[in-house]
Each structure stands twice: as structure tokens, then as C-alpha cells.
Amino acid sequence: MMKKITEKVARDKAIEMVMQAYNTELMTTLLGRLEENKPKMLGANTARDHLAKALERVVEVCALTD
């Protein structure tokens, strides 16, 4: 996926975009766990691959420029 991203933007920009998306994934997960009065979801304790989700987000953004 990183290759797809670097084809659209420079290497340094690709790294920056993925890092920002990764941080967003982490924060979204952590904030969801901290929310009070949020009903527990089935399977909520399953591990998420934050890096894969971050890469998917950035690839989707890059696809918008096609």
C-alpha cells in the first residue's frame, strides 16, 4: 500500500500522511474506550491493526486525486 501512496506523493509526504492517519486510528480507539455510557459492543476486545487501517485511509485519500 505504501508504494501506491508514494506513487501519488513524495516519500516524505507519504510517511507524514501515514503517521497522521495512524495517530488518528489510535486516538479513535482510545477515545472510544474512554467514553462513558457507551454500550459495550460484541467483539469490542478484538485487536485492531491500526497501521493497516491507516494505510487504507491514506490510499483512499490518494485515490480522490485520480
DSSP file (Angstrom, degrees, kcal/mol; ACC not computed):
  #  RESIDUE AA STRUCTURE BP1 BP2  ACC     N-H-->O    O-->H-N    N-H-->O    O-->H-N    TCO  KAPPA ALPHA  PHI   PSI    X-CA   Y-CA   Z-CA
    1    1 A M     >        0   0    0      0, 0.0     4,-1.8     0, 0.0     5,-0.1   0.000 360.0 360.0 360.0 -35.4    0.0    0.0    0.0
    2    2 A M  H  >  +     0   0    0      1,-0.2     4,-2.7     2,-0.2     5,-0.2   0.867 360.0  56.6 -62.5 -34.2    2.9    2.3    0.8
    3    3 A K  H  > S+     0   0    0      1,-0.2     4,-1.4     2,-0.2    -1,-0.2   0.910 104.8  51.8 -63.4 -41.1    4.0    2.0   -2.8
    4    4 A K  H  > S+     0   0    0      1,-0.2     4,-0.7     2,-0.2    -1,-0.2   0.898 111.7  47.7 -59.5 -40.4    0.6    3.2   -4.1
    5    5 A I  H >X S+     0   0    0     -4,-1.8     4,-2.3     1,-0.2     3,-1.2   0.929 109.3  50.9 -68.7 -45.5    0.9    6.2   -1.8
    6    6 A T  H 3< S+     0   0    0     -4,-2.7    -1,-0.2     1,-0.3    -2,-0.2   0.730 101.9  62.6 -68.7 -19.8    4.4    7.1   -2.8
    7    7 A E  H 3< S+     0   0    0     -4,-1.4    -1,-0.3    -5,-0.2    -2,-0.2   0.796 112.3  37.7 -69.4 -27.1    3.4    7.0   -6.5
    8    8 A K  H << S+     0   0    0     -3,-1.2     2,-0.3    -4,-0.7    -2,-0.2   0.835 128.5  18.5 -91.5 -38.5    0.9    9.9   -5.7
    9    9 A V  S  < S-     0   0    0     -4,-2.3    -1,-0.2     1,-0.1     5,-0.0  -0.851  93.3 -80.5-131.2 165.2    3.0   11.9   -3.3
   10   10 A A     >  -     0   0    0     -2,-0.3     4,-2.6     1,-0.1     5,-0.2  -0.211  45.3-108.7 -62.8 157.8    6.7   12.2   -2.3
   11   11 A R  H  > S+     0   0    0      1,-0.2     4,-2.4     2,-0.2     5,-0.2   0.909 118.5  48.3 -56.1 -48.3    8.2    9.7    0.1
   12   12 A D  H  > S+     0   0    0      1,-0.2     4,-2.2     2,-0.2    -1,-0.2   0.895 112.7  48.3 -62.9 -40.1    8.5   12.1    3.0
   13   13 A K  H  > S+     0   0    0      2,-0.2     4,-2.6     1,-0.2    -1,-0.2   0.884 109.8  53.4 -66.8 -38.2    4.9   13.3    2.5
   14   14 A A  H  X S+     0   0    0     -4,-2.6     4,-2.4     2,-0.2    -2,-0.2   0.917 109.3  48.0 -62.6 -43.5    3.7    9.7    2.3
   15   15 A I  H  X S+     0   0    0     -4,-2.4     4,-2.4     1,-0.2    -2,-0.2   0.923 112.4  49.2 -63.1 -44.0    5.4    8.9    5.6
   16   16 A E  H  X S+     0   0    0     -4,-2.2     4,-2.2     1,-0.2    -2,-0.2   0.909 111.5  49.0 -61.5 -43.4    3.9   12.0    7.2
   17   17 A M  H  X S+     0   0    0     -4,-2.6     4,-2.3     1,-0.2    -1,-0.2   0.909 112.5  47.2 -64.4 -42.7    0.4   11.2    6.0
   18   18 A V  H  X S+     0   0    0     -4,-2.4     4,-2.7     2,-0.2    -1,-0.2   0.898 111.0  51.8 -67.7 -39.8    0.5    7.6    7.2
   19   19 A M  H  X S+     0   0    0     -4,-2.4     4,-2.4     2,-0.2    -1,-0.2   0.913 111.2  47.6 -62.5 -42.0    1.8    8.7   10.6
   20   20 A Q  H  X S+     0   0    0     -4,-2.2     4,-2.0     2,-0.2    -2,-0.2   0.911 113.4  47.6 -65.3 -41.8   -1.0   11.2   11.0
   21   21 A A  H  X S+     0   0    0     -4,-2.3     4,-2.2     2,-0.2    -2,-0.2   0.888 111.0  52.1 -65.8 -38.4   -3.6    8.5    9.9
   22   22 A Y  H  X S+     0   0    0     -4,-2.7     4,-2.3     2,-0.2    -2,-0.2   0.925 109.2  49.2 -62.7 -45.7   -2.0    6.0   12.4
   23   23 A N  H  X S+     0   0    0     -4,-2.4     4,-2.7     1,-0.2    -1,-0.2   0.886 109.7  52.6 -61.2 -38.7   -2.3    8.5   15.2
   24   24 A T  H  X S+     0   0    0     -4,-2.0     4,-2.6     2,-0.2    -1,-0.2   0.911 108.2  50.5 -62.7 -43.0   -5.9    9.2   14.3
   25   25 A E  H  X S+     0   0    0     -4,-2.2     4,-2.0     2,-0.2    -2,-0.2   0.924 112.2  47.2 -60.9 -44.8   -6.6    5.4   14.4
   26   26 A L  H  X S+     0   0    0     -4,-2.3     4,-2.8     1,-0.2    -2,-0.2   0.938 113.6  47.0 -62.6 -47.3   -5.0    5.1   17.8
   27   27 A M  H  X S+     0   0    0     -4,-2.7     4,-3.0     1,-0.2     5,-0.3   0.894 110.2  53.1 -64.0 -39.9   -6.9    8.2   19.2
   28   28 A T  H  X S+     0   0    0     -4,-2.6     4,-1.9    -5,-0.2    -1,-0.2   0.919 112.3  45.3 -60.6 -43.5  -10.2    7.0   17.8
   29   29 A T  H  X S+     0   0    0     -4,-2.0     4,-1.5    -5,-0.2    -2,-0.2   0.934 115.5  46.0 -65.5 -46.9   -9.7    3.6   19.5
   30   30 A L  H  X S+     0   0    0     -4,-2.8     4,-1.4     1,-0.2    -2,-0.2   0.907 112.7  49.2 -66.2 -42.0   -8.6    5.1   22.8
   31   31 A L  H  X S+     0   0    0     -4,-3.0     4,-1.4     1,-0.2    -1,-0.2   0.887 107.7  55.5 -64.4 -37.9  -11.4    7.7   22.9
   32   32 A G  H  < S+     0   0    0     -4,-1.9    -1,-0.2    -5,-0.3    -2,-0.2   0.865 108.2  48.9 -61.3 -35.5  -14.0    5.1   22.2
   33   33 A R  H  < S+     0   0    0     -4,-1.5    -1,-0.2     1,-0.2    -2,-0.2   0.780 111.1  50.3 -74.6 -26.2  -12.8    3.1   25.2
   34   34 A L  H  < S+     0   0    0     -4,-1.4    -2,-0.2    -3,-0.1    -1,-0.2   0.681  82.1 111.8 -86.4 -18.1  -12.9    6.1   27.4
   35   35 A E    ><  -     0   0    0     -4,-1.4     3,-0.6    -5,-0.1     2,-0.2  -0.304  62.9-136.0 -60.6 133.9  -16.4    7.2   26.6
   36   36 A E  T 3  S+     0   0    0      1,-0.2    -1,-0.1    -2,-0.0    -2,-0.1  -0.583  81.6  19.4 -87.8 155.1  -18.9    6.8   29.4
   37   37 A N  T 3  S+     0   0    0      1,-0.2    -1,-0.2    -2,-0.2    -2,-0.1   0.656  84.2 141.9  62.8  17.7  -22.3    5.4   28.9
   38   38 A K    <   -     0   0    0     -3,-0.6    -1,-0.2    -6,-0.1     3,-0.1  -0.793  55.8-118.9 -89.2 124.7  -21.3    3.8   25.7
   39   39 A P        -     0   0    0      0, 0.0     2,-0.2     0, 0.0    -1,-0.0  -0.354  30.8-107.8 -63.9 140.7  -22.9    0.4   25.3
   40   40 A K        -     0   0    0      1,-0.1     2,-0.3    -2,-0.0     3,-0.0  -0.467  33.4-142.0 -69.1 135.7  -20.4   -2.5   25.1
   41   41 A M    >   -     0   0    0     -2,-0.2     3,-1.7    -3,-0.1     4,-0.2  -0.757  22.7-102.5 -99.9 146.4  -20.2   -3.9   21.6
   42   42 A L  T 3  S+     0   0    0     -2,-0.3    -1,-0.1     1,-0.3     0, 0.0  -0.462 110.4  16.6 -63.4 134.0  -19.8   -7.6   20.9
   43   43 A G  T >  S+     0   0    0     -2,-0.2     3,-1.6     1,-0.1    -1,-0.3   0.650  82.2 138.0  77.9  14.7  -16.2   -8.3   19.9
   44   44 A A  T <   +     0   0    0     -3,-1.7    -2,-0.1     1,-0.3    -1,-0.1   0.743  64.7  60.5 -66.3 -22.8  -15.1   -4.9   21.3
   45   45 A N  T 3  S+     0   0    0     -4,-0.2    -1,-0.3     2,-0.1     2,-0.2   0.375  77.4 117.8 -87.3   5.8  -12.0   -6.5   22.8
   46   46 A T  S <  S-     0   0    0     -3,-1.6     2,-0.1     1,-0.1     0, 0.0  -0.483  71.7-109.3 -75.0 144.8  -10.6   -7.7   19.5
   47   47 A A        -     0   0    0     -2,-0.2     2,-0.4     1,-0.0    -1,-0.1  -0.450  29.5-146.8 -72.9 143.3   -7.3   -6.3   18.5
   48   48 A R        -     0   0    0     -2,-0.1     2,-1.2     4,-0.0     3,-0.2  -0.877  14.1-130.0-110.6 144.6   -7.2   -3.8   15.6
   49   49 A D     >  -     0   0    0     -2,-0.4     4,-2.1     1,-0.2     5,-0.2  -0.760  29.1-179.3 -91.2  91.3   -4.4   -3.4   13.1
   50   50 A H  H  > S+     0   0    0     -2,-1.2     4,-2.3     1,-0.2    -1,-0.2   0.856  76.9  53.1 -63.9 -37.9   -4.0    0.3   13.3
   51   51 A L  H  > S+     0   0    0      2,-0.2     4,-2.6     1,-0.2    -1,-0.2   0.918 108.9  49.0 -66.4 -42.2   -1.3    0.5   10.7
   52   52 A A  H  > S+     0   0    0      1,-0.2     4,-2.3     2,-0.2    -2,-0.2   0.919 112.8  48.0 -62.8 -42.7   -3.3   -1.4    8.1
   53   53 A K  H  X S+     0   0    0     -4,-2.1     4,-2.3     2,-0.2    -1,-0.2   0.889 111.0  51.6 -64.7 -38.4   -6.3    0.9    8.7
   54   54 A A  H  X S+     0   0    0     -4,-2.3     4,-2.2     2,-0.2    -2,-0.2   0.925 110.0  48.6 -63.7 -44.9   -4.1    4.0    8.5
   55   55 A L  H  X S+     0   0    0     -4,-2.6     4,-2.5     1,-0.2    -2,-0.2   0.907 110.1  52.2 -61.6 -41.7   -2.6    2.8    5.2
   56   56 A E  H  X S+     0   0    0     -4,-2.3     4,-2.3     1,-0.2    -1,-0.2   0.917 108.8  50.7 -60.4 -43.5   -6.2    2.2    3.9
   57   57 A R  H  X S+     0   0    0     -4,-2.3     4,-2.1     1,-0.2    -2,-0.2   0.929 112.0  46.1 -59.7 -46.3   -7.2    5.7    4.8
   58   58 A V  H  X S+     0   0    0     -4,-2.2     4,-2.6     1,-0.2    -1,-0.2   0.895 110.8  52.3 -67.7 -39.2   -4.3    7.3    3.1
   59   59 A V  H  X S+     0   0    0     -4,-2.5     4,-2.0     1,-0.2    -1,-0.2   0.907 109.3  51.3 -61.0 -41.4   -4.8    5.2   -0.1
   60   60 A E  H  X S+     0   0    0     -4,-2.3     4,-0.8     2,-0.2    -2,-0.2   0.901 110.5  48.2 -62.5 -41.4   -8.4    6.2   -0.1
   61   61 A V  H >< S+     0   0    0     -4,-2.1     3,-0.9     1,-0.2     4,-0.4   0.920 111.0  50.4 -65.3 -43.0   -7.4    9.9    0.1
   62   62 A C  H >< S+     0   0    0     -4,-2.6     3,-1.4     1,-0.3    -1,-0.2   0.850 103.5  60.3 -63.8 -33.4   -4.8    9.5   -2.6
   63   63 A A  H >< S+     0   0    0     -4,-2.0     3,-1.4     1,-0.3    -1,-0.3   0.748  90.5  70.3 -66.8 -22.7   -7.5    7.8   -4.8
   64   64 A L  T << S+     0   0    0     -3,-0.9    -1,-0.3    -4,-0.8    -2,-0.2   0.746  92.4  58.2 -65.6 -21.7   -9.5   11.0   -4.6
   65   65 A T  T <         0   0    0     -3,-1.4    -1,-0.3    -4,-0.4    -2,-0.2   0.483 360.0 360.0 -88.0  -2.1   -6.9   12.8   -6.8
   66   66 A D    <         0   0    0     -3,-1.4    -1,-0.2    -4,-0.2    -2,-0.1   0.495 360.0 360.0 -71.1 360.0   -7.3   10.3   -9.7
